[in-house]
Amino acid sequence: MRVNLLAAAVLAATLAACQGSEAPSSAAAPEAKPATATTTASEQDAKFADLSRRWLDGWLQLNPVSATQIGDHRFDAQVDDLSAAGRQRSLDFSRKMLAELDAIDASQLSRGNQVDAMILRNQLRGDIWNIETFQSWAWDPQVYSGLAGSAIYNLMAREYAPMSERLKSTTARMQQIPTIFAQARENLDPARVPEIHAKTVAKQNAGVLSLIDTFILPNADQLAGDERKQLDAAVASLREAVAEQQTWLDKTLVPNAKGDFRIGQKLYDEKLQFSLNSALSRAEIRQRAEAELKRVRAEMYDIARTVLKDKPGAPETPDAPSDDQRQKAIEAALELAYAERPARDQVVDFAKKTLADATAFTRAKDLVTVPDDPVKIILMPEFQRGVAVAYADSPGPLDKGLDTYYAISPIPDDWNDEQVDSFLREYNDRMIHLLSIHEAMPGHYLEGAHSVKSPSTLRAVLRSGLFAEGWAVYTEDMMADAGYLENDPLFRLVQLKFYLRTIANAILDQGVHVDDWTREQAMELMTKQAFQQESEAAGKWVRAQLTSAQLPTYFVGAQEFFDMRQAVEARQGDKFDLKAYHDKVLSFGAPPVRFVRQLMLDEPIR
């Protein structure tokens, strides 16, 4: 095992700081037990700093594949242990840390530490809940396929160390991936595994081999002697293990997968709490989403009336349209945007152009401080395809100065012309502009580059998906408001359609997992009410089955960002400065948005 002493030292130093300079608040975090009367605030902060440091060190040891992605490379030669004994070690660790956290008087902590304490408590309770109650290890094969792929990808994708060192770690991990597959066969109960999960993983399984062919074999000559022999032997053994796993997937798991992909109301509500860490309940999310759906469609109709005016053959656009008239007008206006789209083999190249355009615009309008950290557009690795069209993959908070990847899933070679046409209608020129805004500039890439500068390593490691996705959706609207693409009304129309997708995500997730929606109900929402193309909607239907309580993060996060900006503008009045506001918001790292608002407005932390 190679020990990265520098990363370990940085980890200890940054955790020791732990936001201790912020003044204590009188608002106690819930569930905290009072300290003795003689305990001082500084002592409580010191206890929390020590606890945070020990939790993170222990958690990284228990999750070595995630540790590599985060940027702590002490455990690069190890993989997670998902056996019964490994799960028990994780459970015991989380229970011990939670008990220690509950013994700290949160009312005596600095405001920053109050936030971090609540984030850590949510993480600990969620880890315990996942092992004991949700039990994804027993029914979701994606846990194992994702771990196997990430074990290699996290080592090879970024040049955080010389290739020879990374190949040695990869050799050690390839030797252990067969154990991950064996644990999957031991732990998974086919009667609980949903068929869609089994089939998806069966299709993804060979993606591990593509990582070998893409990252490892072209660089294998950098090892020699016994090290090269060990690498070659590990590759050969892994190929056999992948083939064995494929046989088990095809012959045993897929035919016998009888589980329900719907997790049900009780588990959904519990998972939603851990996933979002938001004040909004499921019912409140649904109510706001349905209201926004109606409002946005009305705004789209107003734009449609403008762009369709005097167009030959345009549908009627009366002041008080019927539902059918509104639908036809918006669809006709969107057709004008669909007509401008890249060629099948030019999607990635066009995305590069849109990234450059969005970056230049953000700088020119001085909307937010733009970091100099590098970002690259790449083809999505095969083992990660099948869930999302694109994603931003930022370097870990302890890996400084490395590339952020803006990954795009290519159009499959086996798609026919009809499928390709449907895809490119959805991902037309203006939609790819929005995708680059969301995933890169000033969305995920920019937010990630800012968040790693937070003095709280704990907060950086446990960065909130609600914050990340909410910020990305917020920036779409912010860029349109700033006049992106010269105030093109069709860009605003497509931006609103993209926002409709965010709204539909929140409704869809509940519909599928709580309300037992059929595919037909889901497709009606996405294709009719949210104007998505058939291929995009079909892919989202698959994603809604494969995941739960993640799709609402976009909408809930965006709502909290919109609400927070409105509150800050109301507080500051004429003194409000947009760039200063954005920089301040991003300076807190990426905690759940409600905590950013409380820190911004000096509200009680709760």
C-alpha positions in Angstrom: 0.0 0.0 0.0 1.4 3.4 -1.0 0.9 6.0 1.7 0.3 9.6 0.6 1.7 11.5 3.6 1.1 14.9 2.1 -2.6 14.2 1.6 -2.8 12.8 5.1 -1.1 15.9 6.5 -3.4 18.3 4.6 -6.4 16.3 5.8 -5.4 16.6 9.4 -4.5 20.3 9.2 -7.7 21.4 7.4 -10.0 19.4 9.6 -8.3 20.9 12.7 -9.4 24.4 11.6 -13.0 23.2 11.2 -14.6 26.7 10.9 -13.6 27.6 14.4 -13.4 31.3 13.8 -17.1 31.8 13.4 -19.0 33.1 16.5 -21.2 30.6 18.4 -25.0 30.8 17.9 -27.6 30.5 20.5 -29.6 28.1 18.3 -28.8 24.4 19.3 -28.9 21.7 16.6 -31.6 19.1 17.2 -30.9 15.9 19.0 -27.7 17.2 20.7 -27.2 16.4 24.3 -26.0 19.2 26.6 -22.4 19.4 27.9 -21.5 20.1 31.5 -21.9 23.6 32.8 -18.2 24.1 33.0 -17.6 23.1 29.3 -16.6 26.1 27.2 -17.5 26.8 23.6 -13.9 26.5 22.5 -13.7 23.0 24.2 -16.8 21.9 22.3 -15.3 23.2 19.0 -12.1 21.3 19.8 -14.1 18.1 20.6 -16.0 18.5 17.3 -12.7 19.1 15.3 -11.3 15.9 16.8 -14.4 13.9 16.1 -14.6 15.2 12.6 -11.0 14.3 12.0 -11.4 10.8 13.4 -14.7 10.2 11.5 -13.2 11.2 8.2 -10.1 9.1 8.7 -12.2 6.1 9.7 -14.7 6.5 7.0 -12.0 6.8 4.3 -10.4 3.6 5.5 -13.8 1.8 5.3 -14.5 3.3 1.8 -11.1 3.2 0.0 -12.6 3.5 -3.5 -14.3 6.7 -2.5 -11.2 7.8 -0.7 -9.3 7.7 -4.0 -11.9 9.9 -5.7 -11.9 12.3 -2.7 -8.1 12.6 -3.0 -6.8 10.7 0.0 -4.5 8.1 -1.7 -3.5 6.2 1.4 -5.9 3.3 0.5 -5.4 3.2 -3.3 -4.5 -0.5 -3.1 -7.7 -1.5 -1.3 -11.3 -2.0 -2.1 -14.5 -1.7 0.0 -15.5 -4.8 2.0 -19.2 -5.5 1.5 -19.2 -8.8 3.3 -21.3 -9.3 6.4 -18.2 -8.6 8.5 -17.3 -5.5 6.5 -20.8 -4.1 6.9 -20.8 -4.8 10.6 -17.5 -2.9 11.0 -19.1 0.1 9.1 -22.2 -0.1 11.3 -20.2 -0.2 14.5 -18.1 2.7 13.5 -21.1 4.9 12.5 -22.9 4.1 15.8 -19.8 5.0 17.9 -19.3 8.2 16.0 -23.0 9.2 16.3 -22.9 8.6 20.0 -19.9 10.8 20.4 -21.5 13.5 18.3 -24.7 13.4 20.3 -22.6 14.1 23.4 -21.4 17.4 22.1 -23.4 20.5 23.0 -24.1 21.9 19.5 -25.3 25.3 21.0 -21.7 26.0 22.1 -20.2 25.3 18.6 -19.3 28.0 16.2 -21.9 28.6 13.5 -19.8 26.9 10.9 -19.3 23.9 13.1 -23.1 23.8 13.9 -23.6 23.4 10.2 -21.0 20.7 9.9 -22.3 18.8 12.9 -25.8 18.6 11.4 -24.3 17.5 8.1 -22.2 14.8 9.8 -25.2 13.6 11.9 -27.3 13.3 8.7 -24.5 11.3 7.1 -24.0 9.0 10.1 -27.8 8.3 10.5 -28.0 7.7 6.8 -25.2 5.3 6.7 -26.8 3.3 9.5 -30.2 3.4 7.9 -28.8 2.2 4.5 -27.1 -0.9 6.1 -29.9 -1.8 8.5 -33.1 -0.7 6.8 -32.7 0.1 3.1 -30.2 -2.7 2.6 -29.2 -1.8 -1.0 -26.4 -4.4 -0.5 -29.0 -7.1 -0.6 -31.0 -6.1 -3.7 -29.2 -3.6 -5.9 -26.5 -5.1 -8.1 -25.4 -1.5 -9.1 -23.7 -1.3 -5.8 -21.2 -3.9 -6.9 -20.8 -3.0 -10.5 -20.3 0.7 -9.7 -17.7 -0.2 -7.0 -15.8 -2.5 -9.4 -15.7 0.1 -12.2 -14.8 3.0 -9.9 -12.1 1.0 -8.2 -10.1 1.2 -11.5 -11.5 4.4 -13.0 -10.7 6.6 -9.9 -7.1 5.5 -10.0 -6.5 5.9 -13.7 -8.7 8.8 -14.8 -6.5 11.6 -13.3 -2.8 12.1 -13.1 -2.5 12.7 -9.4 0.6 10.5 -9.3 3.1 8.9 -11.8 1.5 6.3 -14.0 3.8 3.6 -12.6 2.5 4.2 -9.1 -1.2 4.2 -10.2 -0.6 1.0 -12.2 0.7 -0.8 -9.1 -2.4 0.3 -7.1 -4.6 -0.8 -10.0 -2.9 -4.2 -10.0 -3.7 -4.6 -6.3 -7.4 -3.6 -6.9 -7.8 -5.8 -10.0 -6.7 -8.7 -7.8 -9.5 -7.9 -5.4 -12.4 -7.1 -7.8 -13.2 -10.9 -8.1 -13.9 -10.7 -4.4 -16.4 -7.8 -5.0 -18.2 -10.0 -7.6 -18.2 -13.0 -5.2 -19.7 -10.7 -2.5 -22.4 -9.7 -4.9 -23.3 -13.3 -5.6 -23.3 -14.0 -1.8 -25.2 -10.9 -0.7 -27.8 -10.3 -3.4 -31.2 -12.1 -3.0 -32.6 -12.5 -6.5 -36.1 -12.4 -5.1 -35.5 -8.9 -4.0 -33.5 -7.7 -7.0 -35.7 -5.7 -9.5 -35.4 -7.0 -13.1 -34.5 -3.6 -14.4 -31.5 -3.5 -12.1 -30.4 -6.9 -13.0 -30.6 -6.3 -16.8 -28.9 -2.9 -16.5 -25.9 -4.4 -14.6 -25.8 -7.3 -17.0 -25.3 -4.8 -19.9 -22.8 -2.7 -18.0 -20.6 -5.6 -16.7 -18.3 -5.7 -19.6 -17.5 -2.0 -19.1 -14.9 -3.1 -16.6 -13.0 -4.6 -19.4 -13.2 -1.4 -21.4 -11.4 0.3 -18.6 -8.6 -2.2 -18.9 -8.3 -1.7 -22.7 -8.6 2.1 -22.4 -6.5 3.0 -19.4 -4.3 0.0 -18.4 -3.0 -1.9 -21.4 -1.8 1.2 -23.3 0.4 2.1 -20.3 1.4 -1.3 -19.1 4.9 -1.0 -20.5 5.7 1.5 -17.7 6.0 -1.5 -15.4 8.7 -4.1 -15.8 9.9 -7.4 -14.2 7.7 -8.9 -11.5 5.5 -5.8 -11.3 4.6 -6.2 -15.0 4.0 -9.9 -14.5 1.7 -9.2 -11.6 -0.2 -6.7 -13.7 -0.6 -9.1 -16.6 -1.8 -11.9 -14.2 -4.3 -9.5 -12.6 -5.7 -8.5 -16.0 -6.0 -12.1 -17.0 -7.7 -13.1 -13.7 -10.1 -10.1 -13.9 -11.1 -11.0 -17.5 -12.0 -14.5 -16.2 -13.9 -13.0 -13.2 -15.9 -10.7 -15.5 -16.8 -13.6 -17.7 -17.8 -15.6 -14.6 -19.9 -12.7 -13.3 -21.5 -12.3 -16.7 -22.6 -15.9 -16.7 -24.1 -15.5 -13.3 -25.8 -12.3 -14.2 -27.3 -13.8 -17.4 -28.1 -17.3 -16.2 -29.0 -16.7 -12.5 -29.7 -13.2 -11.5 -31.7 -11.8 -14.5 -34.0 -14.9 -14.9 -34.7 -14.9 -11.1 -34.9 -11.2 -10.4 -38.4 -10.7 -8.9 -38.0 -7.6 -6.8 -40.1 -4.4 -7.1 -38.2 -1.4 -8.2 -40.6 0.8 -6.3 -39.4 1.4 -2.8 -42.7 2.5 -1.3 -43.8 5.5 0.7 -42.1 4.7 4.0 -38.6 4.0 2.6 -39.0 6.9 0.1 -39.8 9.5 2.8 -36.9 8.3 4.9 -34.5 8.2 2.0 -35.7 11.7 0.9 -34.8 13.1 4.3 -31.2 11.7 4.1 -30.7 12.5 0.5 -31.9 16.1 0.5 -31.5 17.3 4.1 -34.1 19.9 3.2 -36.9 21.4 5.2 -39.4 20.6 2.4 -41.5 17.5 2.9 -42.6 15.1 0.1 -46.0 16.7 0.0 -44.6 20.3 -0.1 -42.2 19.3 -3.0 -45.1 17.9 -5.0 -47.3 20.9 -4.4 -44.6 23.4 -5.4 -43.6 21.3 -8.4 -47.2 21.1 -9.8 -47.6 24.9 -9.3 -44.3 25.6 -11.1 -45.3 23.2 -13.9 -48.4 25.3 -14.6 -46.6 28.6 -14.3 -43.7 27.7 -16.6 -46.0 26.3 -19.3 -47.9 29.6 -19.2 -44.6 31.5 -19.7 -43.6 29.2 -22.6 -46.9 30.0 -24.3 -46.3 33.7 -24.1 -42.9 33.2 -25.8 -44.5 30.9 -28.4 -46.9 33.6 -29.3 -44.0 35.9 -30.0 -41.9 33.6 -32.1 -44.8 32.2 -34.1 -46.2 35.6 -35.0 -46.7 35.9 -38.8 -45.2 32.4 -39.3 -47.0 30.6 -42.2 -49.1 27.7 -41.0 -48.6 28.6 -37.3 -51.3 27.3 -34.9 -53.7 29.7 -33.3 -52.4 31.6 -30.3 -55.4 33.3 -28.6 -55.2 35.4 -25.4 -57.1 32.7 -23.5 -56.0 29.4 -25.0 -57.5 26.0 -24.4 -55.2 23.3 -23.1 -54.9 21.9 -26.6 -54.2 25.3 -28.2 -51.5 26.0 -25.6 -49.9 22.6 -26.2 -49.9 23.0 -30.0 -48.4 26.5 -29.9 -45.6 25.5 -27.5 -44.8 22.4 -29.6 -44.7 24.5 -32.8 -42.4 27.0 -31.3 -40.1 24.3 -30.0 -39.9 22.8 -33.5 -38.1 26.0 -34.5 -35.4 25.2 -32.0 -35.3 21.5 -32.9 -34.4 22.4 -36.5 -31.0 23.6 -35.4 -29.0 20.7 -34.1 -25.5 19.1 -34.5 -24.8 16.1 -36.8 -24.7 12.7 -35.2 -21.0 12.6 -34.9 -20.6 16.3 -33.9 -22.3 16.4 -30.5 -19.0 16.3 -28.5 -17.3 18.9 -30.7 -20.3 21.2 -30.5 -20.4 20.8 -26.7 -16.8 22.1 -26.6 -17.8 25.2 -28.5 -20.8 25.8 -26.2 -18.5 25.5 -23.2 -16.2 28.1 -24.6 -19.2 30.4 -25.3 -20.6 30.0 -21.8 -17.2 30.7 -20.2 -16.7 33.9 -22.3 -20.2 35.1 -21.5 -19.8 34.5 -17.8 -16.5 36.4 -17.7 -17.8 39.3 -19.9 -20.9 39.8 -17.7 -18.9 39.5 -14.5 -21.6 37.2 -13.0 -19.3 35.2 -10.7 -15.6 34.7 -10.2 -14.4 32.2 -12.8 -11.6 29.9 -11.6 -8.7 28.9 -13.7 -9.0 25.2 -12.9 -9.0 23.0 -16.0 -12.1 21.3 -17.4 -12.2 18.7 -20.2 -15.0 17.2 -22.2 -14.7 13.4 -22.5 -16.8 10.5 -23.6 -18.5 8.9 -20.7 -16.8 5.7 -19.6 -18.8 2.7 -20.7 -19.4 1.3 -17.2 -21.1 4.6 -16.2 -23.5 4.8 -19.2 -27.2 4.0 -19.1 -28.4 6.3 -16.4 -27.6 9.9 -17.4 -26.7 11.6 -20.7 -24.0 13.8 -19.1 -22.4 14.6 -15.8 -19.6 16.7 -14.3 -16.9 14.8 -12.6 -14.9 17.1 -10.4 -11.6 16.1 -8.8 -11.7 15.3 -5.1 -11.3 18.0 -2.5 -7.8 16.8 -1.6 -6.7 16.5 -5.3 -5.7 20.1 -6.1 -5.3 21.5 -9.6 -6.6 18.4 -11.5 -9.0 18.4 -14.4 -12.8 18.4 -14.0 -14.4 16.1 -16.6 -17.6 17.1 -18.4 -18.6 13.7 -19.6 -21.1 13.1 -22.4 -22.5 9.7 -23.4 -22.1 9.2 -27.1 -25.0 8.2 -29.3 -25.0 4.3 -29.4 -23.7 2.8 -32.6 -26.7 0.5 -32.8 -29.3 3.2 -32.8 -31.4 3.6 -35.9 -32.1 6.9 -37.7 -35.4 7.3 -35.8 -33.7 7.0 -32.4 -30.9 9.4 -33.4 -33.4 11.9 -34.7 -35.3 11.8 -31.5 -32.1 12.3 -29.5 -30.9 15.2 -31.5 -34.3 16.9 -31.4 -34.0 16.8 -27.6 -30.3 17.7 -27.6 -30.5 20.5 -30.2 -28.0 23.4 -30.4 -29.7 25.4 -27.7 -30.2 22.4 -25.4 -26.5 21.6 -25.6 -25.7 25.2 -24.7 -27.9 24.6 -21.6 -26.2 21.3 -20.9 -22.8 23.0 -20.9 -24.1 25.7 -18.6 -25.5 23.2 -16.2 -22.7 20.7 -16.1 -19.8 23.1 -16.5 -20.0 26.9 -16.7 -21.2 28.4 -14.5 -22.8 25.2 -13.2 -21.2 22.1 -11.6 -17.6 22.7 -12.8 -17.5 26.3 -11.4 -19.3 25.4 -8.2 -17.0 22.4 -7.6 -13.9 24.5 -8.1 -15.2 27.0 -5.5 -16.4 24.5 -3.0 -13.0 22.8 -2.6 -11.7 26.1 -1.3 -13.9 25.9 1.8 -11.9 25.7 5.0 -14.1 22.8 6.1 -12.8 19.6 4.6 -15.7 17.7 6.2 -18.1 19.9 4.3 -16.2 19.5 1.0 -16.2 15.7 1.3 -19.9 15.6 2.2 -20.9 18.2 -0.4 -24.6 18.4 -0.8 -26.2 17.1 -4.0 -29.0 19.5 -3.3 -26.6 22.4 -3.3 -24.8 21.1 -6.4 -27.8 20.4 -8.5 -29.8 23.4 -7.3 -26.9 25.7 -8.2 -26.7 24.2 -11.7 -30.4 24.7 -12.4 -30.3 28.2 -10.8 -27.4 29.2 -13.2 -29.5 28.2 -16.3 -32.1 30.8 -15.3 -29.4 33.3 -14.3 -27.7 33.0 -17.7 -30.9 33.5 -19.6 -31.8 36.5 -17.4 -28.3 38.0 -18.2 -29.1 37.8 -22.0 -27.1 34.7 -23.0 -27.2 34.1 -26.8 -28.2 37.8 -27.3 -31.6 37.4 -25.5 -32.7 34.8 -28.1 -36.3 34.0 -27.3 -35.9 30.4 -28.5 -33.0 30.0 -26.0 -35.3 31.2 -23.2 -38.0 28.8 -24.5 -35.6 25.8 -24.5 -34.3 26.9 -21.1 -37.8 26.8 -19.7 -38.3 23.4 -21.3 -35.1 22.3 -19.6 -36.5 23.6 -16.3 -39.7 21.7 -16.9 -37.5 18.6 -16.9 -36.3 19.5 -13.5 -39.9 20.0 -12.3 -41.0 16.8 -13.9 -38.1 14.9 -12.2 -39.5 15.8 -8.8 -43.0 14.7 -9.7 -41.9 11.6 -11.5 -39.8 10.3 -8.7 -42.7 10.4 -6.3 -45.1 9.1 -8.9 -43.0 6.0 -9.5 -41.9 5.1 -6.0 -44.9 6.2 -4.0 -47.9 6.4 -6.3 -47.2 3.3 -8.4 -47.2 5.1 -11.7 -47.1 3.1 -14.8 -44.8 3.7 -17.7 -47.7 5.3 -19.6 -48.3 7.8 -16.8 -44.6 8.7 -16.6 -44.3 9.1 -20.3 -47.4 11.4 -20.5 -45.9 13.7 -17.9 -42.5 13.8 -19.7 -43.5 13.9 -23.3 -46.7 15.9 -23.1 -46.5 18.2 -20.1 -42.7 18.6 -20.2 -42.2 18.3 -24.0 -39.4 15.8 -23.8 -38.6 13.6 -26.8 -39.4 9.9 -26.7 -35.8 8.8 -26.3 -35.1 11.2 -23.5 -38.3 10.3 -21.6 -37.7 6.6 -22.1 -34.2 7.0 -20.6 -35.6 9.0 -17.7 -38.2 6.2 -17.1 -35.3 3.8 -16.7 -33.4 6.1 -14.4 -36.5 6.6 -12.2 -36.6 2.8 -11.8 -32.9 2.5 -11.1 -32.7 5.4 -8.6 -34.8 7.0 -5.9 -34.8 10.3 -4.0 -32.1 11.7 -6.3 -34.2 13.2 -9.1 -35.9 15.7 -6.8 -32.5 17.3 -5.8 -32.6 19.4 -8.9 -36.0 21.0 -8.3 -35.7 21.3 -4.5 -32.2 22.7 -4.7 -33.3 25.2 -7.3 -36.3 26.4 -5.3 -34.1 27.0 -2.3 -31.6 28.9 -4.4 -34.4 31.1 -5.8 -35.9 31.7 -2.4 -32.5 32.5 -0.9 -31.6 35.1 -3.6 -35.0 36.7 -3.2 -34.5 37.0 0.6 -30.9 38.4 0.3 -32.0 40.9 -2.3 -34.9 42.0 -0.1 -32.4 42.4 2.8 -29.7 44.3 0.9 -31.9 46.4 -1.5 -29.9 48.8 -3.7 -26.7 47.4 -2.2 -27.2 44.0 -3.7 -24.3 43.0 -6.1 -24.9 39.9 -8.1 -21.2 38.8 -8.4 -20.5 39.4 -4.8 -23.6 37.5 -3.9 -22.7 34.5 -6.0 -19.1 34.5 -4.7 -20.4 34.6 -1.1 -22.8 31.8 -1.6 -20.1 29.6 -3.1 -17.6 30.5 -0.3 -19.4 28.2 2.2 -18.5 25.1 0.3 -21.5 23.0 -0.7 -23.7 22.4 2.4 -27.5 21.9 2.0 -28.9 25.2 0.7 -30.9 26.0 3.9 -27.6 26.2 5.8 -26.1 28.7 3.3 -29.2 30.9 3.7 -28.9 30.8 7.5 -25.2 31.7 7.3 -25.9 34.5 4.8 -28.7 36.0 6.7 -27.4 35.4 10.2 -30.4 33.2 11.0 -30.3 30.4 13.6 -28.7 27.2 12.4 -31.5 24.6 12.4 
